[in-house]
Amino acid sequence: MKKLSILFVSAMLMATVGCKNEKKDVEKEVETVIKEVKVEETGFIKVLLTLESKSESTATGTVKFSQKNGVVTMNAALSGLTLGTHAIHIHEKADCSSPDAKSSGGHWNPSAKNHGKWGDAAGYHKGDIGNFEADAKGNGYISMNTDEWCLGCDDPSKNIMGKAIVVHQGVDDFTSQPSGAAGARVSCGGIIE
């Protein structure tokens, strides 16, 4: 039934198109409808992003977000880091254009809480993911699950689309305001489709 509805919507929209620009707009709308139906049918959404080096570092990586049944899972694999502990956060904007990644803004903090450790009763930003270890080869990995995020939902206090993942040079101390004194931003990637 849903596939028939998609085909009907597609045919109706394309029948009303008079020029190429409008046709492209209609095609995008049809793709959106198809995507929404696929998500509704499967309940699964996935976003994969690449982290690029910033602040003259060699740090890169990939981050995969997936959402199923209202829970978002994040898996990040990083390389080119210095040995030791590094902070990772979600920042306000999916803009990694500046050499130091400051174009991504501050930590994503839709609930206007103090910076802190994820899950701490005293409070934390929804972008305060935490710390992870990089080994002697510069490789690190971090994974987490939460129902406090969503991928593309209508709730701005949960939706992480349009934000950025930022990896820092140092350790998040979980107390310094507003960012945990984690040092330079060494890698950045936008959470976009």
C-alpha positions in Angstrom: 0.0 0.0 0.0 2.8 2.4 0.9 4.7 1.7 -2.3 1.5 2.4 -4.3 1.1 5.7 -2.4 4.6 6.7 -3.2 4.1 5.9 -6.9 0.9 7.9 -6.9 2.4 10.9 -5.1 5.4 10.7 -7.5 3.2 10.6 -10.6 1.0 13.4 -9.4 3.9 15.7 -8.5 5.7 15.0 -11.8 2.5 15.6 -13.8 2.3 19.2 -12.4 5.9 20.0 -13.2 6.5 22.6 -15.9 10.2 23.2 -15.9 13.5 21.5 -15.1 14.1 23.3 -11.8 10.6 22.4 -10.6 11.2 18.8 -11.7 14.4 18.6 -9.5 12.4 20.0 -6.6 9.7 17.4 -7.1 12.3 14.6 -7.4 13.8 15.7 -4.1 10.4 15.7 -2.5 9.7 12.2 -3.8 13.1 11.0 -2.5 12.1 12.5 0.9 8.7 10.7 0.9 10.4 7.4 -0.1 13.0 7.8 2.7 10.3 8.6 5.3 8.4 5.5 4.2 11.5 3.3 4.4 12.3 4.6 7.9 8.7 4.0 8.9 8.8 0.5 7.6 12.2 -0.5 9.0 12.5 1.8 12.0 16.2 2.0 11.2 18.2 5.1 10.2 22.0 5.3 9.5 24.4 8.2 9.0 28.1 7.7 8.3 30.6 10.6 8.4 34.3 11.2 7.9 36.4 13.2 10.3 39.1 15.4 8.8 42.3 16.7 10.4 42.3 20.1 12.0 44.7 22.3 13.9 47.7 20.9 11.9 47.1 17.4 13.3 47.0 14.1 11.5 43.8 12.9 13.2 41.1 11.5 11.0 38.3 8.9 11.4 34.9 7.7 10.7 31.7 7.9 12.8 28.6 5.8 12.3 25.3 6.7 13.9 22.4 4.4 13.7 19.0 4.7 15.2 16.5 1.9 15.9 13.5 1.9 18.3 14.3 5.4 19.6 17.9 4.5 20.6 20.9 6.0 18.7 24.2 4.1 18.6 27.5 5.9 17.9 30.6 4.0 16.8 33.7 6.1 16.2 37.0 4.8 14.9 39.9 7.3 14.9 43.6 7.3 13.7 46.5 9.7 13.6 46.1 10.7 17.2 48.8 11.1 19.8 49.1 8.4 22.4 46.8 8.9 25.4 43.3 10.2 26.3 41.3 12.4 24.0 37.9 14.1 24.4 35.1 13.8 21.8 32.0 16.0 21.7 29.1 17.0 19.6 29.3 20.7 18.6 26.6 23.1 17.6 27.1 23.3 13.8 28.1 20.9 11.0 30.7 23.5 9.8 34.2 22.2 9.9 35.5 24.7 7.4 38.0 26.6 9.6 41.5 25.3 10.0 41.0 25.0 13.8 37.3 23.7 13.6 36.1 26.6 15.7 33.5 27.1 12.9 31.6 24.2 14.5 30.7 26.4 17.5 30.6 25.3 21.1 29.3 22.1 22.6 25.8 21.2 21.6 23.8 22.1 24.7 20.1 22.4 23.9 19.1 22.1 27.6 21.4 24.9 28.8 23.1 22.8 31.4 26.7 23.1 32.7 29.4 21.0 31.1 29.9 17.7 32.8 30.3 13.9 32.5 27.7 12.1 30.4 24.9 10.9 32.7 26.1 12.8 35.8 23.2 13.9 38.1 24.8 17.4 38.4 24.2 17.9 34.7 25.9 17.7 31.3 25.6 19.0 27.7 23.9 16.6 25.3 27.1 16.9 23.3 29.3 15.8 26.2 30.3 12.4 24.9 33.4 12.0 27.0 36.9 10.6 26.6 38.6 7.7 24.8 42.1 6.2 24.6 44.4 6.3 21.6 47.0 3.5 21.5 50.7 3.8 20.6 49.8 3.6 16.9 47.4 6.6 17.3 44.2 4.6 16.9 41.2 5.0 19.2 37.6 3.8 19.3 34.5 4.8 21.3 31.0 3.6 21.2 27.8 4.6 23.0 24.0 4.2 23.0 21.5 6.7 24.1 17.8 7.7 23.8 18.8 11.3 24.4 19.6 11.8 20.7 17.7 11.2 17.5 18.6 11.3 13.8 16.3 13.8 12.0 13.4 13.9 14.4 11.3 17.0 15.1 12.7 17.4 18.6 15.4 20.1 18.6 16.5 19.0 22.1 17.4 15.5 20.7 18.1 15.9 17.0 21.9 15.7 16.2 21.5 16.2 12.5 23.3 19.4 11.4 25.7 19.2 14.3 29.4 18.2 14.3 31.6 15.6 15.9 34.8 17.1 17.2 37.8 15.3 18.6 40.1 17.2 21.0 43.8 17.1 21.6 43.5 16.5 25.3 41.4 15.1 28.1 38.0 16.4 29.1 38.2 17.1 32.8 34.4 17.2 33.1 34.4 20.3 35.3 36.0 23.3 33.5 33.2 25.4 32.0 32.0 25.5 29.3 34.1 22.9 27.5 36.2 20.7 29.9 39.5 22.2 29.0 40.1 19.5 26.4 42.5 21.6 24.2 42.7 22.1 20.4 40.1 20.6 18.1 42.2 18.1 16.1 39.5 16.4 14.0 36.0 17.4 12.8 33.1 16.1 10.8 29.5 17.2 10.1 26.6 15.0 11.0 24.8 15.4 7.7 23.2 13.0 5.2 
